[in-house]
Every structure is written in C-alpha cells, then in structure tokens.
C-alpha cells in the first residue's frame, strides 16, 4: 500500500490538476469563440482532455491508495497504469483530429480569418502562468512518489505550453501581418507533439500492466545492497515488477545454515528495512535459503 504522505502528495497534484483544467477550459473556450483560431482550438482540446483525464487520474490515485484485500493481495496500484493507458489513447485521438483539421485548413483555398487576437493572446498568457505553476508542482510530486498518473498529467500540461506559446505567436502574426496560415502550422506541430507524448506514456503504462521489470539501475542498486549486507553469503532470483508507482521486489538471500532462526530472520528483516529506507516506493519480500557449502 502507498504511504500516507505519498497518497496526500498524489491527491494534491490530482486536485490541483482538476482545478487548473476547469479554469483553462473556460478561458480557452471564451478565447476560441472570440478568435476562431485553430491553434487556440488545439490548446482547448488538450485542456478539455486534461480535465477529463485529470478527473479519471484523481479517481485512480485515490483507488490505488486503498490497502490490499483478499481479492487484491498486492494492492490496487495497477489502477494508475490503467488510467495512464486511457489517457494516452485519448491524447492520441485528440492529436490526430487536430492534425487533420490543421492540414485541411492549410490546404483550403480560402483560409479562415482570425479575429480579436488581443483577447486571445491575453487568455493564452494566463494559461501559461497557471500551467507552469501546476507542472512545477506535479513534477515535484512525481519525483517523490513515482506516480505514473501524476507524470502523465504533467506531460499533458507541459504539452500545453508550446502550443500556448505558438498560439500567442500565431495570433500576433495574424494581427500584425494578416498571415493566418501560421495558426494551422502551430496546431499541426502541437498535434505531432501530442501523438509522441501519448505513445511514450502509453508504452510505460503497457509495460507496467505486462509486469515488466523495474528500471535496471534500480535493480543494480538493490543487488549492491544485498551483496554487501552483513551475514548474506550471496543471493539469487532477484525479480521485480512494477504496478503504478509501486515496485515489487522478490529476492532470495543465502545465509549460514548453522545459525539460529532468530539470527537468520534478523538478517533478512534488516536487509528489507534498508531497501525500503533507500527506495520507499518498493514492496520487498526476502526469502531465506541456506548457503551452499564450498
């Protein structure tokens, strides 16, 4: 089960994400009506998906924090991976739709003129300020908890920044020089970025759902702790798998067969405690075997 502090941090990131998404959707919807800019529409679509996925992500975070029970002996953290996978699918669809619209507008013989660019630029500036503040908090939380849902949300909002800057540039160029094609180019670039980001998040979630092993660097570090732990003559069958923000670790350590059960237990418990202290996102099971005689 996830620690209370990690749960609170993840929940705070989820609540902040929902609140910011609500504000951004309202502002960008108003800006789209005022400007008719496709670049603003791209940013609005991303924020609308952010709102929907943030609500789902917050639900997943709260569900994943539930303790293990008879039906879910290893907890509920895979809910985070399911939510992240769903996020990636919706982002992928959104990117495809926006890209298709941008291409159609670029190929059109009569490109649609933009309007009221000043108000649109003001909204996008406010959007950037709110997004930067949220992304900074989400990244801090994701680093501390390892939550894929928070990391996915951070990517969504990070992906808002470049399109928002691009939308400002497109609106300014349209207002200053009357070149409306820049709006579609910015929207197309935003769509490409959304697609690649969705594929990256989706791959990570899929790997976790398929019980892929943890980061090789983490495995190497755990092996080093076990290798140097007092009383451990060796180890084998170090296996890991990820589920949401948790990493499940199983390791067999080899101990002196002549020592007492109490002593053997103390060695295993000490090793487990050290791994948890160093990597609190882990759930560790230590098996004790008799070392081979040489």
N, C-alpha and C positions, 0 to 999 in steps of 0.2 A: 504494500500500500504506500502511496506517496505520503511524505511527511506533511505535517500541518502547515509549516512555513511555505513549502513548495506549492501546496494547494492554494494558499492565500495569494501568493505571488501570481500564479497562473490565473486565478479567478480575477484578480485586479486587472491583469492585462486583458482578459476577456471582456470585462465590464467596460473598461476604457475604450476598447475596440468598438463595441456596440454603440457607445455614446458618440464617439467621433464619426462613425459611419452614418448615424442618423443626421448629424449636423451637415456632413458633407453632401449627402444625398439631397437634402432640402436646398442647400445653397446652389449646387450644380444644376438641379432641376430648374431652378429660377433662372440661372445663367443661360442654360440651353434655350429656354423659351425666349430670352432676350436677344440672344446672338445667332441662333440656328447653326452654331459651329460644330462640325463633326468631331473636332478634337475635344471639345467640351463634352460631347456625347460619349466619346470613348472614356473620358475620365469619369463621367456619371455612371456609365455601365460598370466600370470597375468598382466604384464606390457602392453601387447597389448590390453587386455580388459580394463585396466585402461585408455589407450589412447582413445579408442572408447567411453567409458562411461564418461570420462572427457570432451570430446567434447560435448556429449549429456547433461552432467551436466551443463556445462557453458551456453549452449543454454537455458536450463531450468531456470537457475539463472537469465539470462537477461530477459526471458519471464515473469518469476514470478514477476519481479520488475515493470512490467507495471501497470499503475493505473487502478482502477476499471472503467468499462464502462457499457453501457446499457445491454450488454449480459453477463457480469461477474460482478455483483454488489458487490461481496465480493473479487474482485481482481483475480489474476491468480496464486496464490501461490501453488495451488494443482499440478501445473506442476512439482514442486520439488518432490512431492511424486510419481508421475508417473515415473519420471526419476530414482528415487531411487529404485522403484519396478523393472524397467527394468534392472538396474544394478545388483540387487540381482539374477534375473533369469539367466543372462549371467555368473555371477560368479559361480552359482550353476552348470551350464552345464560345465564350464571350470574345476571345481574341480572334477566332475565325470569323465571327459575324462582323466585328468592327473592321477587320482587314478587308473583307469582301465589300463592305459599304464604302470604304476608302478608295478601293480600286475602281468601283463603279462611278464614284464621283469624279475621280481623276480622268476617267475615260469619257465622261459626259461632254457633249458638245456645248452645253450651257451650264457651267458650274454655278452652284447656288451662292448668291452673295451673302456675306455676313452682316450683322447689324449690332449696334450698341456694344461695340467691342470694349469700351471703357469699363462698363459694369462687369462684363465677363472677366476682364483682367483682375479687377478688384476681388471678385469671388475666388479666382484661382490663387491669388496671393494668400488669402485667408486659409484656403485649403492646404496650401503648402506649409504654413506655420503650424496648423493643427496636426498635419500628418507627420512632420518632423518630430514634434514633441511625442507623439504616440509611438513612432518607430524606435526612438531612443529608449523609451520605457520597455517596449516589447523585447528589444534585443537584450537589454539587461536581464529581464526575466528569463528569456530563453537560454542565456548563458548559464544562469544559476540553476535552472530546473531541467533543461534539456527537452522541454516540451515541443513536440513537432507541430502541434496545433498553434501555439504562440509563434513559432518560427514561420509557419505558413501565413498566418495573419500579418506578420511583419513584412513578408515578401509582398503580399497584396498591397499594403500601404506604401512600401518602398517603390513598388511599380507605379504608384500614383504620382510620384514626384516628377519623374522625367516627362510623362505625358502632361502634367500640370504646367511644368516649365515650357514644354513645347506648345501647349495651348496658349500660354501668355505670348510667346513669340509669334504664333500664327495670328492671333488677334491683333497684335501690334502691327505686324506687317500688312494685314488686311486693312487696318485703319489708316496706316501711313502711306502705303503704296498701292492698295487695292488689289494685291495679289492673293486670291483666295485659295489657290492650289496648295499653298503651304499647309493649310489646315488639314487636308487629306493626307499629305505626306507625313505629318506628325502623328495622325491617327494610325496610319499604317505601321509606322515604327513602334508605336505603343502596342499594337496588336502582336507584332513579332515578339516583343519583349514578354508579353503576357503568355504566349504559347510556350516559349522556352522555360519561363519560370514555372508554369504549370507542369511541364514534363519533369522538371527537376524535383519538385515537391511530390509529384505522383510516384516517381521512382523510389524515393525514400520511404514513402508510406507502404508501397507494394512490397519492398524488401522486408520491412518490419512485419507485415502480415504473413509473409512467407518464412518467418523465423530465420532471417539472415543473421549471421553472427555480428557481433559488435565491431566497432572500429578496431582495426589491427593494432593501432597504437595503445588503445585501452587494454587489449588482450596481452600485449607485450608487457605493459606496466604491471598488470596483475600477476603475470608469471614471474616477474622480477621480485615482487613482494613475497610470493610463495617460496621461491628458490632460496631467498635469504632469511626466511623466518626460522628462529631458533627451534630446534627439535624436529624440523622437517628434513628428511633424508632425500626427498625427491617428490615429484608429483606427476600426474598423468591425467588424461581425459579432461583437460580444461576446455569446457564448452560454454558458449554464450549465445544468447538470442535477445533481440530487442522487442519491446512492446510499448508503443507510445514513448513516454520519456523514461521508461524503466529499462534496465539491462539485467537480465537474469544470468547468473554465473553459477556453474557447477564445476567443482574441482575435486579430484582425488589426491590426497596427500599421503605420503608413505612415512610411517612412524616406526620407532623401535618397538618390536613386539613384546619385549620383556618388561616394559613399563606398565604402570597401573592404568586402569581405565580412566581414573580421575586425571592423571597426568596427560594422557592422550587427549581427553576432552578439553583440557585447559589449553593445549597447543592449538587445536582446531578452532576453539572459540576465540582465542587471541588473534589468529590469522584472519578469521572472518570479521572481527571487530576492526582490525586495521584496514582491510579492504573497504569496509563501509565508511570508515572515517575519511579515507582518501577519496573514495568515489561514492558519495551518498546516493547517487541515482541507481546504484546496483542493489540487487537482491541476491544474496550469496548462500549457497548450500555447499558445505565442506564435508566430503566423505573421507573417512579414515581407513587406510589399509596398512597392513604390515609390510615394512620394507623388505625387499629381497635380501637374502643373506649373500654376502660376497665371499 
